[in-house]
Amino acid sequence: MELVNRIDSFIQKYRPGLVLTPTKMKRGGKVYDVKRWEKPGAEREMAVSFSKKDIDFATKHIASFIPEKNILLRGLSNLVGKDKVTYRLKGAGSLLNKLQRKDKDISDITDLVGLMVKGKNYKDLRNYANIVSKKFKVVEIEDFYKHERSDGYRAIHMLVEVNGKKMELQLRSVYFSAFGDWSHQSGVYKGDFSKSEEVLVYEKLVGDYVLAIEQGKVDVNIPPCPALLEARRLCFS
């Protein structure tokens, strides 16, 4: 029932009128299986009902970024190599949920388009950042190697503007790409374990370990995994 209570609290805050049973969520004759949300952090991503008008509006707004996304994608592929660049578009439901959750205007959302460039190490990333800055208008840049985050994550994040459209660009080493995938998929980052002090300390230690490996150090050991994660086979490896 704990999961159901969390979902119920979420619904009452953001979409009052939805009805929950112990295993199902119902609205307008449709039934949604609660089981689909039984994974770390999934209650944050649950599909809340929106009107067709809202969905259409969000979909069209996201689609309006595609021409600029293609310009940036082609430019990055030419600059660093097509095999090093990936991208994703935020879904309409995700956008609408974020607008409700953070009470923001749609013009304030800058992660509708997210692109990623992977490199071998920090030296590669700095080189890519310099190349991008010369080719495109960079509105903002954050270097998490120089300004370390509390969770141990390292990368360079840039906000790039093309024809007035702002898009996120992450420059990551292959090592911190693995770290990022683990922290999201395990629920350590903004998930069920994100409030556990023991897990947060472990996450920081893992980040430091990954940095040492990226730097070519060999006399480093992977930090011991908390029992909470080990029991669910969610340790970094």
Phi, psi and omega in degrees: 000341183300316180298315180299319179297321179295317179295319180298319178297319179299314183296315182296330180281317189253330180220070178301142181115339174288148182242132179250142165249174182304333182233355185226155171241133185234141172202130176057035179085350179269145181240129180244131183283121179296333182305330184296343182259004183277069174210159185305125175075004190289336181296339177289336187255007186300146183278101178271143184291135174230159179289158178299325179297316178297314181298315180298317179299312181295319181298316180293322179296316179296317181297333181293345179271349187298317178301317179290324176300317180295322178298312181293319180298314179296318180298315179295319180299320178290327184280319187241349182111131185301325184290347182264356188244132173227166178209165172212152175250137177291140178283160181299316179297319179296319179296313181295320176299318182293320178298319178290314186296321185255001178050053181248158171281149184298334179289345180273351181277118185249004182247028176298323176242128177234126177242151179225136174241129181256141176228178180283320186202185183299323179301316176302314184295319177298320178297315178297319180298320179294320180295314181297319182297330179281333185266326186234164176279114179260118183276326185207147176218134178234124180252104183275004168277318179281323181242086189295137175275157183292340182269001177086357181288136176234137177183177171242123179251135181230146172251112186251137181247128177231119181052040178084355180261125181265134182225147180275138175231122177252130175253114185232146170284161178298333181289315180279347168293318177295319178298315180297317178299315180297313185295327178284311186290332181277344184088008178288321180266112178057029180238202184298333184259004187289350179253004178275118182299320180298318181290321180295321176296317178298317180301316179297318179295322177295318178301317178294323178296315180297319178299318179297319178295317179300325181280000176087012179285142184247341183267049179233147180242143178294135183295150179296140184271136177299146181302327180302318179277322182299324180297333180253011179056047183245016179289151176288137179211000000 
